[in-house]
Amino acid sequence: MTHTKAVILARGLGSRMRKEAEGVALDASQAKVASTGVKAMIDVGRPFLDYVLSGLADAGFTDVCLVIGPEHDIIRDHYDAVASTRIRIHYAIQEEPLGTANAVLAAEDFADGHHIAVLNSDNYYPISALRALAELPGSGLAGFTKRAMIEDGNIAADRIAAFALTTVDADGNLVELVEKPDAETAARLGDEALVSMNCWMCGPSIFDAARAIPKSARGEYEITDAVRYAIDAGDPYKVVRIDEGVLDMSNRGDIASVQAALRGREVRL
């Protein structure tokens, strides 16, 4: 059975995107949206989120839930007005920005007992990664090679440390998932450790896990903590090795490289 439901986490505050960056010039439209922090709607030929949704459709997903804040009319207005033939767009409201696990919890009714892909709204993932997750029999995580992240994406080598690293056991299941590892931990995990870019296939157990975990040290309910809880409760997560890069649009300095990489790419919703 191929999974066909996906959840995009679009509720974040976009604090890094709001900050002006020295030497980064945006056009008036881009600057206006960047100042709101709604990264997914920045125009890079079309709103960035259009490309993310089109990629999901290419991978066989038919229903996508956008988790947004009550103030995010810019997202709802755009997709209420856009004709789509390949994908049905749904919404879930995360009333407060309480973290990624809390955002997933907002989409529980949408999931309706099914597995769901969970991904960021400010990353463009390779179609191969999305397809691989869709075809998993259970839960899983896309793990990207460091080489591909640096050579095929838009992330410089010195930024890799900002992302989570994961290791797997002999059966390919997730063992360790370390957020922002320090140099010593990164060395221990080794060059073969894969990079997590928050691209998941989550089973129904993720919702009980999201309700059970405490807030993290930074005061949020984190999807990584919920996944660890779900694994401990008996839902293993298979790590799918992906040797392709990801486009990341975390801050204003990323916009030009994302725009160049997506130039000419067809969008069909």
C-alpha positions in Angstrom: 0.0 0.0 0.0 1.3 3.4 -1.0 0.7 6.2 1.5 -1.0 9.2 -0.1 -1.4 11.8 2.8 1.1 14.4 3.7 1.3 17.2 6.3 3.3 20.3 5.7 4.4 22.3 8.8 3.8 25.9 7.8 3.1 27.5 11.2 6.7 28.6 12.2 7.5 32.1 13.1 10.2 32.5 10.5 12.4 34.5 12.9 15.6 34.0 10.7 13.8 35.0 7.6 12.5 38.2 9.1 16.1 39.4 9.8 17.6 41.5 7.1 21.0 40.2 5.9 23.9 42.3 4.8 24.6 42.1 1.1 21.3 40.3 0.3 19.0 42.1 -2.1 15.4 41.0 -2.5 12.8 42.4 -4.8 9.9 44.3 -3.3 7.6 41.3 -3.3 10.1 39.0 -1.7 11.1 41.5 0.9 7.4 42.1 1.9 6.7 38.4 2.4 10.1 37.8 4.1 9.3 40.5 6.7 6.2 38.4 7.7 8.3 35.3 8.3 6.0 33.2 6.0 8.9 31.6 4.2 6.8 29.2 2.2 5.0 32.0 0.3 8.2 33.9 -0.9 8.1 34.2 -4.7 11.0 32.2 -6.3 9.2 32.1 -9.7 6.1 31.1 -8.0 5.5 30.9 -4.2 8.0 28.4 -2.9 5.2 26.2 -1.4 3.8 25.6 -4.9 7.0 23.7 -5.8 6.8 21.7 -2.5 3.2 20.7 -3.3 4.0 19.9 -6.9 6.8 17.7 -5.7 4.5 15.8 -3.4 2.0 15.3 -6.3 4.9 14.0 -8.5 5.6 11.5 -5.7 2.1 10.2 -5.7 0.6 12.1 -2.8 -3.0 13.1 -3.3 -4.0 14.9 -0.1 -1.9 17.5 1.7 -2.8 19.3 5.0 -1.1 22.6 5.5 -0.7 23.3 9.3 -0.9 27.1 9.6 -1.6 29.7 12.2 -4.9 31.5 12.6 -3.2 34.6 11.2 -1.9 33.0 8.0 -4.5 34.2 5.6 -1.8 34.7 2.9 -1.5 30.9 2.6 -5.2 30.1 2.7 -6.2 32.9 0.3 -3.6 31.7 -2.2 -4.6 28.1 -2.2 -8.3 28.7 -2.0 -7.9 30.6 -5.3 -5.5 28.2 -7.1 -7.0 25.4 -9.3 -5.5 22.0 -8.5 -6.1 18.8 -10.4 -3.6 16.5 -8.9 -3.7 17.3 -5.2 -6.4 18.2 -2.6 -5.3 20.8 -0.1 -6.6 20.8 3.4 -5.9 23.0 6.4 -5.3 22.5 10.1 -4.9 25.3 12.6 -2.1 25.3 15.2 -3.4 28.0 17.5 0.0 28.8 19.1 3.5 28.1 17.8 4.3 25.3 20.4 6.6 23.2 18.2 6.6 20.7 15.5 5.1 17.8 17.4 2.2 20.1 18.5 1.8 21.1 14.8 1.5 17.4 13.8 -1.1 16.9 16.5 -3.2 19.6 14.9 -3.5 17.3 11.8 -4.8 14.3 13.6 -8.3 14.5 12.2 -6.8 14.8 8.7 -4.7 11.7 9.2 -7.8 9.7 10.2 -5.8 6.7 11.3 -3.5 6.6 8.3 0.3 7.1 7.9 1.2 10.6 7.0 4.3 12.1 5.5 5.5 15.1 7.6 7.8 17.7 6.1 8.9 21.3 6.5 7.4 24.1 4.4 10.8 25.7 3.8 12.6 22.7 2.3 12.3 21.3 -1.2 12.9 17.6 -1.1 13.9 15.3 -4.0 11.0 13.4 -5.5 13.0 10.1 -4.9 12.9 10.8 -1.1 9.2 11.4 -1.0 8.4 8.4 -3.1 10.6 6.2 -0.9 8.7 7.3 2.2 5.4 6.8 0.4 6.3 3.2 -0.4 7.4 2.2 3.2 5.2 -0.4 4.8 5.5 1.5 8.1 7.1 4.6 9.7 10.4 6.1 8.5 12.7 9.0 8.0 14.6 10.2 4.9 18.3 10.4 5.8 20.4 12.4 3.4 24.1 11.8 2.8 26.4 14.7 3.8 28.0 14.6 0.3 24.7 15.1 -1.5 23.6 17.8 0.9 26.7 19.9 0.2 27.2 19.1 -3.5 23.6 18.8 -4.8 21.7 21.1 -2.5 22.3 24.7 -1.4 23.7 24.1 2.0 27.3 24.9 2.7 29.5 22.5 4.5 29.8 24.7 7.6 26.0 24.6 7.9 25.6 20.8 8.1 26.3 21.0 11.9 23.0 22.9 12.2 21.0 19.9 11.3 20.3 16.6 13.0 22.4 13.5 12.4 21.1 10.0 12.5 22.5 6.5 12.7 20.9 3.2 11.9 21.1 -0.4 13.1 21.7 -3.5 11.0 18.1 -3.6 10.0 18.1 0.0 8.8 16.1 1.3 11.7 16.8 4.6 13.4 19.0 4.3 16.4 20.3 7.8 17.3 19.0 11.2 16.2 21.1 14.1 17.5 20.0 17.7 17.0 22.8 20.2 16.3 25.6 17.8 17.3 28.7 19.3 18.7 32.1 18.5 17.1 32.8 15.7 19.4 29.4 14.0 18.8 29.7 14.5 15.1 33.1 12.8 15.1 31.7 9.9 17.1 28.8 9.5 14.7 31.2 9.5 11.8 31.0 10.5 8.2 28.5 7.8 7.4 25.9 9.4 9.7 22.9 10.7 7.6 21.4 14.2 7.8 17.8 14.5 8.9 15.9 17.4 7.2 12.6 16.7 9.0 11.2 14.5 6.2 9.2 11.7 7.9 6.6 9.1 7.4 4.7 8.9 10.7 2.3 6.2 11.8 -0.8 6.8 13.9 1.3 6.3 17.1 2.8 9.8 16.5 -0.3 11.4 17.9 -0.2 9.6 21.3 3.5 10.3 21.4 2.9 14.0 20.7 0.5 14.2 23.6 2.8 12.3 26.0 6.1 14.1 25.5 7.2 17.1 27.7 8.4 20.4 26.3 12.0 20.5 25.2 14.7 22.7 26.7 13.6 25.5 24.4 10.0 25.3 25.5 8.5 23.5 22.5 7.0 20.0 21.7 9.5 18.6 19.3 8.7 16.0 16.6 12.1 14.4 17.2 11.1 13.7 20.8 7.7 12.4 19.7 9.4 10.0 17.2 11.7 8.7 19.9 8.7 8.1 22.2 6.9 6.3 19.4 9.9 4.1 18.7 10.2 3.2 22.4 6.5 2.3 22.3 7.1 -0.2 19.6 6.8 1.7 16.3 10.3 1.4 14.6 11.3 4.0 12.0 13.1 2.8 8.9 15.8 5.2 7.7 15.8 5.6 3.9 19.2 6.6 2.6 18.9 9.4 0.0 22.0 10.4 -2.0 20.4 13.6 -3.3 20.4 17.1 -1.9 17.7 19.3 -0.4 17.0 23.0 -1.0 16.8 24.9 2.2 15.2 28.3 2.5 15.7 29.2 6.2 16.9 32.8 5.7 17.1 35.6 3.2 20.6 34.5 2.0 19.0 31.2 0.7 16.5 32.8 -1.6 18.7 33.5 -4.6 20.2 29.9 -4.6 16.7 28.4 -4.3 15.4 30.6 -7.1 18.2 29.6 -9.4 17.8 25.9 -8.6 14.0 25.9 -9.3 14.2 28.1 -12.4 12.3 26.4 -15.2 10.9 23.6 -13.0 7.3 22.8 -13.9 4.7 23.2 -11.2 1.4 21.2 -11.5 -0.9 21.2 -8.5 
